[in-house]
């Protein structure tokens, strides 16, 4: 398990995270726990990722905001963040303590036993999806002491949910593997798998919550974000929010990135294509986002 600590005028926080156990990795990417004491409210920017977050809260409710800064959701004990197609804001304030399981969309489909098209783009309380599972999960993690024990309790509950499901290869999982390997033509992909374009889209909406084209775009954005973080010398956990900094101080003393090379390496047609899609997903151009994160981390 990895841990990190921070103490400054912004506040104090401690984080712990680890990857999922080997048998779970097709379904769960990682676990992330955080506890903090913040004297003043901080804005967090959550970027889209190809994952579904299951959040368990041990402290005061979270304020989740829309892009205009208005209240969009108030998370109390446990909620699910479906695959998102745009950035969103959250306000961090006071004493906070929460645990996140970052699931793959296919994993969330089996754990939640729900059509992912009904969850994609939304934030839903877990008891609204499955009240019985919510009660069981909260009882187990509340009885655990410390992040390691809480993560173990959460992982055990997820394993139990998956063990009673038929989780073998499906049309969506086979198509997703080909998208990850670089297959970009959805028509060719459907014919290769012996299915119609319409059938493939329906399978994706059911098991993943997005169309194949939307998945391809999101995977490409994730590659670009990872490349930018690598250029900053940062190994940032997938799905973790960024402090919403001002974005000017980061101009000083940072290594340069060749945006045209990064664009082509991540699967974009050119630099303009990268800038337009990155802005749609993050609210910033790649360079402005890089400055914003550098300022917030300074």
C-alpha positions in Angstrom: 0.0 0.0 0.0 1.3 3.5 -0.9 0.7 6.5 1.3 1.3 10.2 1.1 0.9 13.1 3.6 0.6 16.9 3.1 0.7 19.8 5.6 0.5 23.4 4.5 -1.6 26.5 4.8 -4.2 24.7 2.6 -4.6 22.1 5.3 -3.5 18.6 6.3 -4.3 15.4 4.6 -3.2 11.8 4.4 -3.9 9.4 1.5 -3.5 5.7 1.1 -4.0 3.6 -2.1 -3.3 0.3 -3.6 -4.2 -1.8 -6.6 -6.8 -4.5 -6.6 -5.9 -8.1 -5.9 -4.9 -10.0 -9.1 -8.2 -11.9 -9.6 -10.2 -8.6 -9.4 -8.1 -6.6 -11.9 -10.5 -7.0 -14.8 -13.2 -5.5 -12.6 -11.5 -3.2 -10.1 -8.6 -0.9 -10.8 -7.6 0.4 -7.4 -8.7 1.7 -3.9 -8.0 5.1 -2.6 -8.6 6.4 1.0 -8.2 10.0 2.2 -8.6 11.8 5.5 -8.1 15.6 5.7 -8.6 18.7 7.9 -9.1 21.8 5.7 -9.4 25.3 7.3 -10.8 26.8 4.2 -12.9 25.3 1.4 -10.9 24.0 -1.6 -12.2 23.4 -5.1 -11.4 20.0 -6.7 -11.6 19.3 -10.4 -12.6 15.8 -11.3 -11.7 14.8 -14.8 -13.4 12.0 -16.7 -11.8 8.6 -16.5 -12.8 5.2 -17.9 -14.0 4.0 -14.6 -16.9 4.0 -12.1 -16.2 5.2 -8.6 -17.9 3.7 -5.6 -17.4 6.2 -2.7 -17.9 5.5 1.0 -18.0 8.5 3.2 -17.1 8.5 6.9 -17.3 12.2 7.7 -19.5 15.2 6.7 -21.4 15.2 3.4 -19.5 16.1 0.2 -20.7 18.9 -2.0 -20.5 17.9 -5.6 -20.9 20.9 -8.0 -21.8 21.4 -11.6 -19.5 23.2 -14.0 -21.2 26.5 -13.1 -20.3 25.9 -9.4 -24.0 25.3 -8.4 -24.8 22.4 -6.2 -25.4 19.2 -8.2 -25.3 16.4 -5.5 -24.7 16.1 -1.8 -23.1 12.7 -1.0 -23.7 11.4 2.5 -22.7 7.8 3.1 -22.2 5.9 -0.1 -22.6 6.8 -3.8 -21.7 5.8 -7.3 -20.1 8.0 -9.9 -20.9 6.6 -13.3 -18.6 7.0 -16.3 -18.5 10.8 -17.0 -18.0 12.5 -20.3 -17.0 16.0 -18.9 -15.2 17.5 -16.0 -17.0 18.5 -12.8 -16.2 20.3 -9.5 -16.4 19.3 -5.9 -15.9 21.5 -2.8 -13.6 20.1 -0.1 -14.1 21.6 3.4 -13.6 20.8 7.1 -13.0 17.2 8.3 -13.1 14.7 5.5 -12.6 10.9 5.4 -13.7 8.7 2.6 -12.8 5.5 0.7 -13.1 4.9 -3.1 -13.1 1.8 -5.1 -12.3 2.6 -8.7 -14.1 0.0 -10.8 -14.0 -0.7 -14.5 -17.3 -0.1 -16.2 -17.6 -3.9 -16.8 -16.8 -4.5 -13.1 -19.4 -2.0 -12.0 -21.9 -3.7 -14.3 -21.4 -7.0 -12.4 -21.0 -5.5 -8.9 -24.0 -3.2 -9.1 -26.1 -5.7 -11.2 -27.4 -2.8 -13.2 -27.5 -1.6 -16.8 -24.6 0.9 -17.1 -26.5 3.1 -19.5 -28.7 4.1 -16.5 -25.7 5.1 -14.4 -23.4 6.7 -17.0 -23.0 10.5 -16.6 -24.8 10.4 -13.2 -24.0 10.4 -9.5 -26.4 8.1 -7.6 -26.7 7.1 -3.9 -25.8 3.4 -3.6 -28.9 2.6 -1.6 -31.0 3.9 -4.6 -29.2 1.2 -6.8 -29.2 -1.7 -4.3 -30.2 -0.9 -0.7 -29.3 -4.4 0.6 -25.8 -4.2 -0.8 -25.4 -0.7 0.6 -26.3 -1.8 4.1 -24.0 -4.8 4.0 -21.0 -2.8 2.6 -21.4 0.0 5.1 -21.6 -2.4 8.1 -18.4 -4.1 7.1 -16.3 -1.0 6.4 -17.6 0.7 9.5 -16.5 -2.2 11.6 -12.9 -2.1 10.2 -10.2 0.1 11.7 -7.6 1.8 9.6 -7.3 2.1 5.8 -5.8 -1.3 5.3 -8.6 -3.1 7.1 -11.2 -0.9 5.4 -9.9 -1.7 2.0 -9.7 -5.4 2.8 -13.4 -5.3 3.9 -14.4 -3.5 0.8 -12.5 -5.9 -1.5 -14.0 -8.9 0.2 -17.5 -7.6 -0.4 -16.7 -6.9 -4.0 -15.3 -10.4 -4.5 -18.4 -11.9 -3.0 -20.6 -9.9 -5.4 -18.6 -11.0 -8.4 -18.4 -14.7 -7.4 -22.2 -15.1 -7.9 -22.2 -13.5 -11.3 -21.4 -14.9 -14.7 -18.4 -12.8 -15.5 -17.0 -14.6 -18.6 -16.1 -12.9 -21.9 -18.9 -10.9 -23.5 -19.3 -9.0 -26.8 -18.6 -5.7 -25.0 -15.5 -7.0 -23.3 -14.1 -8.5 -26.5 -14.7 -5.2 -28.4 -13.2 -3.2 -25.6 -10.0 -5.2 -25.7 -9.7 -4.4 -29.4 -10.3 -0.7 -28.8 -7.6 -0.7 -26.2 -5.2 -2.3 -28.7 -5.8 0.5 -31.2 -8.7 -0.6 -33.3 -10.5 2.6 -34.1 -13.0 1.8 -36.9 -16.2 0.8 -35.2 -17.7 -0.7 -38.4 -14.7 -2.9 -38.9 -14.7 -3.8 -35.3 -18.4 -5.0 -35.5 -17.7 -7.0 -38.6 -14.6 -8.6 -37.1 -16.7 -9.8 -34.1 -19.5 -11.0 -36.4 -22.1 -8.6 -35.1 -24.0 -5.6 -36.5 -23.0 -2.0 -35.6 -26.4 -1.6 -33.8 -25.9 -4.8 -31.8 -22.4 -3.6 -30.7 -23.7 -0.2 -29.6 -26.4 -1.8 -27.5 -24.0 -4.2 -25.8 -21.7 -1.2 -24.9 -24.6 0.8 -23.5 -25.7 -2.1 -21.4 -22.3 -3.2 -20.0 -20.2 0.0 -20.2 -22.7 2.9 -20.4 -21.1 4.6 -23.4 -21.1 4.0 -27.2 -17.9 2.4 -28.7 -17.0 5.8 -30.2 -17.3 7.6 -26.9 -15.2 4.9 -25.2 -12.5 5.3 -27.8 -12.4 9.1 -27.2 -12.2 8.7 -23.5 -9.4 6.2 -23.7 -7.5 8.6 -25.9 -8.0 11.4 -23.4 -6.7 9.1 -20.6 -3.6 8.4 -22.6 -3.0 12.2 -23.1 -3.5 12.9 -19.4 -1.1 10.1 -18.4 1.5 11.5 -20.8 1.1 15.0 -19.4 1.5 13.7 -15.8 4.5 11.7 -16.9 6.0 14.9 -18.3 5.5 16.5 -14.9 7.2 13.6 -13.2 4.0 12.6 -11.5 2.4 9.2 -11.1 -1.1 10.4 -10.4 -3.7 7.7 -9.5 -6.5 7.3 -12.1 -9.7 9.0 -11.0 -8.1 11.2 -8.3 -9.2 14.8 -8.5 -6.9 17.8 -9.0 -6.9 20.9 -6.8 -8.3 23.7 -8.9 -5.3 26.1 -8.9 -4.9 29.4 -10.7 -2.4 28.1 -13.3 0.2 30.8 -13.7 3.2 29.9 -11.4 3.6 26.6 -13.3 5.3 28.5 -16.1 8.6 28.6 -14.2 11.1 25.8 -14.2 9.2 23.1 -15.8 10.3 20.8 -18.6 8.7 21.5 -22.1 6.4 19.1 -23.8 6.1 18.7 -27.6 2.4 18.9 -28.0 2.3 17.8 -31.6 4.3 14.6 -30.8 2.2 13.9 -27.7 -1.0 14.3 -29.9 0.2 11.8 -32.5 1.5 9.4 -29.8 -1.9 9.3 -28.1 -3.9 8.7 -31.2 -5.1 12.3 -32.2 -5.0 13.5 -35.8 -2.9 16.5 -34.9 -2.3 19.1 -32.2 -5.6 20.9 -32.8 -7.5 17.7 -32.4 -5.8 17.1 -29.0 -6.5 20.7 -27.8 -10.2 20.6 -28.8 -10.9 17.2 -27.2 -8.8 17.9 -24.1 -10.7 21.1 -23.5 -14.0 19.3 -23.8 -13.0 16.8 -21.2 -11.1 19.0 -18.8 -12.2 22.6 -19.3 -8.7 23.6 -20.2 -6.2 23.3 -23.1 -3.4 20.9 -22.3 -1.0 23.7 -21.6 -3.4 25.6 -19.4 -4.3 22.4 -17.5 -0.6 21.7 -16.9 -0.1 25.2 -15.5 -3.2 24.9 -13.3 -2.0 21.7 -11.8 1.5 23.0 -11.3 0.2 26.1 -9.5 -2.1 24.0 -7.2 0.8 21.7 -6.3 3.3 24.5 -5.6 
